[in-house]
């Protein structure tokens, strides 16, 4: 996230050490406005979490800092300027390539991903039990993940798994049943359909922070 936090220019390679060398080489392109927005976002995160721990600090900080950048027309990159915005609808469902050669090619990776998804989901469920004092159903969790990961690729999606951070946030916010997860998915869908044009204004230094 260093590149966006500092507003550096230029292509950055994926390899760690090469990335460090490239970032150092383009240090002269540092954008003071991007750095200011990034630091402001971090400060807002710390203050909101300290004074109002039940408030969505990340959402407040990112929206406020992005709004500030837009209001003052600061020269920082946004989702819109970098990526052209966010889609406002789901793609039409379509079957992937199910030829025998493709199945043979991806089967080992599919097994690995399925195993990791299952382990991560069960770890998340155990963590949720510890926080909420509940007791999850392992079979129901794995079957549900399987159904979700069969449906997701039909719309161009990636494998999904239970996440400890998001589950913990739900519990902390008062969620006690699976309805919390369902509502989370519905809100994400509504945000994508209704608010995607506004997401184009989100400043990348805020997201880096």
C-alpha positions, -999 to 999 in steps of 0.1 A, spaced: 0 0 0 31 23 2 28 35 -34 -8 47 -30 -3 60 5 26 83 -7 10 89 -41 41 76 -60 41 73 -98 52 44 -119 47 7 -124 57 -14 -94 67 -51 -98 51 -79 -77 83 -93 -62 90 -79 -27 127 -69 -31 122 -55 -66 92 -36 -53 113 -20 -26 139 -10 -51 113 5 -74 96 24 -47 129 39 -36 138 48 -72 105 68 -76 106 84 -42 110 118 -59 74 115 -73 59 117 -37 25 135 -37 21 157 -6 -16 157 -10 -18 119 -11 4 117 20 -18 143 38 -50 124 30 -34 91 41 -22 105 74 -56 122 80 -74 88 74 -51 71 99 -57 98 125 -94 96 120 -93 58 124 -74 61 157 -97 89 171 -130 73 161 -120 38 174 -107 53 207 -137 76 214 -165 57 197 -155 20 196 -189 8 183 -189 32 153 -177 20 119 -144 38 121 -130 26 87 -161 36 68 -163 70 85 -125 77 80 -125 67 43 -157 85 34 -147 117 52 -111 118 38 -123 110 3 -150 138 6 -123 162 17 -101 153 -13 -131 158 -36 -142 190 -20 -108 206 -23 -100 190 -57 -68 176 -44 -46 159 -70 -49 123 -57 -59 91 -75 -93 76 -69 -109 43 -78 -125 61 -108 -93 76 -121 -73 44 -116 -98 17 -125 -127 35 -142 -152 28 -115 -171 -2 -101 -197 -23 -120 -233 -16 -110 -247 -50 -118 -238 -87 -116 -227 -104 -148 -250 -129 -164 -244 -164 -151 -224 -187 -174 -209 -221 -171 -171 -223 -171 -150 -245 -194 -159 -281 -182 -139 -300 -207 -121 -331 -195 -86 -315 -201 -96 -284 -180 -110 -306 -152 -77 -326 -151 -57 -294 -151 -75 -277 -122 -85 -307 -101 -54 -306 -78 -57 -269 -72 -95 -272 -66 -88 -298 -39 -63 -275 -22 -86 -245 -23 -115 -266 -10 -94 -278 19 -82 -244 28 -117 -229 25 -130 -256 48 -103 -251 74 -106 -213 74 -144 -215 77 -142 -239 106 -115 -218 123 -138 -188 119 -167 -207 134 -147 -218 164 -135 -182 170 -171 -171 168 -181 -197 194 -154 -184 217 -166 -148 214 -203 -154 215 -205 -185 236 -224 -204 209 -219 -238 192 -216 -240 154 -226 -270 132 -196 -280 112 -214 -300 86 -239 -272 79 -210 -248 76 -191 -269 51 -221 -277 30 -231 -240 29 -196 -231 18 -197 -257 -9 -230 -245 -23 -217 -209 -23 -185 -218 -40 -204 -237 -67 -227 -207 -74 -200 -180 -71 -180 -190 -103 -212 -189 -124 -211 -151 -119 -174 -147 -123 -168 -148 -85 -139 -162 -65 -140 -189 -38 -155 -176 -6 -147 -186 30 -157 -176 65 -135 -148 78 -127 -143 115 -124 -105 112 -158 -100 96 -175 -126 118 -160 -109 149 -172 -75 137 -207 -89 133 -207 -103 168 -193 -72 183 -220 -52 165 -247 -74 181 -253 -101 155 -264 -133 170 -278 -154 141 -269 -163 105 -293 -134 95 -264 -110 102 -243 -127 74 -273 -126 50 -279 -89 57 -242 -83 51 -244 -99 17 -276 -79 8 -260 -46 19 -229 -53 -2 -252 -60 -32 -272 -29 -26 -241 -8 -23 -228 -22 -56 -261 -16 -74 -270 18 -59 -238 34 -47 -211 22 -71 -209 56 -89 -201 72 -56 -174 46 -49 -155 60 -79 -147 91 -57 -129 70 -30 -93 82 -28 -67 55 -30 -45 70 -2 -76 65 21 -79 28 12 -41 24 16 -43 38 51 
